[in-house]
Amino acid sequence: MEWLAVPHRFSVRLATLTLMKIETRAVHAGRQIDPATGAVTPPIHLSTTFERDPSGDYPLGFSYSREGNPNRRMLEKCLADLEGGKESLVFASGLAVATAVIQGLEPGDHILAPDDVYWALRHVIEGVFGKWGLEAGYADMTNVAAVRSVLRPNTRLIWLETPSNPLMKITDLAAIASLARAESKAVTVCDATFATPVLLQPLDCGIDMVVHSLTKFISGHSDVVGGVLTTRYDNYLFERCRRSQQIGGAVPSPFDCWLTLRGIETLPWRVRAHGENAMRIAQFLQSHPAVETVHYPGLSEHPGHEIAARQMSGFGGMLSFQVQGDGERARAVVARCRLFIRATSLGGPHSFIEHRASVEGPRTRTPQNLLRLSVGLEHHEDLIADLRQALG
Ligand SMILES: Cc1ncc(COP(=O)(O)O)c(C=O)c1O
């Protein structure tokens, strides 16, 4: 009998959970009332090892915490449910997920990634795997014809990211998924960290697997590092990632899983509030004379607005903008901020501002006058007042 299948009143009551709305599933999916104590909030299972029965089996499904842990299992079940996927694997960071996926490829395989892919993933592809005999190519994923023209017979992975970090480019997932199915043997993987499962369901668009950095909106409080891979169906790359998780061992701690699951309870409500604030800030920035361009898919002028409006149920809490002038001008705006915190990362309750090109280093493709905002949960009037005084 598997631990999470133990009959109890919670699972019976929630037999129809999959039919319910995301706000309900965010609170209930993957959880159960603790059968030992009746605790509504799950205990944190710190034990690294679990008892065998006299015949040598593990009747509750757990043997050793690297291979499986009750808190990790609850989180994986919840995330698979929110994503509408078959199964999820939780890792110790978002980049640990990407590393596991790429490790699952064979020497000689070709990876196709966005030309503005999250900069650290480019470092993984080139720096960590550069000597593994993988081939890597980059394409503008917003242009399906351009993607088709760089597909190769050995392309085995098409990595997507939408909205992209930090340029907020929008990829038409259904178009790329059908191209990949028709014209390649590649598995499609979408990093939907900026959107969260609340705003975007890549598997419904035909994408094979979805990745999130749990560090961001999903855990939601800037106090956990984690990542998740969710698959729509059984496939060889997911199975290799499972092996990489359980034997390679890049697993999160039970406490990190517990914190992430707790954060998910409020995810749909937080994401909505982040998005409302971001839209107001985008509109303010758009009309400010010191701002050259605003990159926010909620604005009708954004080149990906139509696709985003069709593909997503909201536009999210991330945006970037280019100031009039050079990198020095942009860094001066950051320096004058009082409420926006000068910090990297995103998706927490505090608003962050960052000069991305400085973070990404000399090989950056990000414009020097670009600033990225992670819009938090403060009142929008206070945030706008801070940006107004910082822009001068
Ligand atoms: C879009 C995106 N994907 C992946 C990652 C990596 O996640 P982690 O820092 O949890 O490894 C980040 C981190 O900023 C990100 O912004």
The ligand as an ORCA input file, in Angstrom:
! r2SCAN-3c Opt
* xyz 0 1
  C      13.483     31.825    -16.368
  C      14.395     31.156    -15.385
  N      14.623     29.845    -15.495
  C      15.445     29.194    -14.636
  C      16.097     29.863    -13.627
  C      17.035     29.120    -12.715
  O      16.435     28.805    -11.516
  P      17.270     28.534    -10.172
  O      17.892     29.828     -9.766
  O      16.214     28.015     -9.228
  O      18.293     27.507    -10.497
  C      15.886     31.231    -13.465
  C      16.572     31.978    -12.389
  O      16.529     33.189    -12.330
  C      15.014     31.889    -14.375
  O      14.800     33.225    -14.293
*
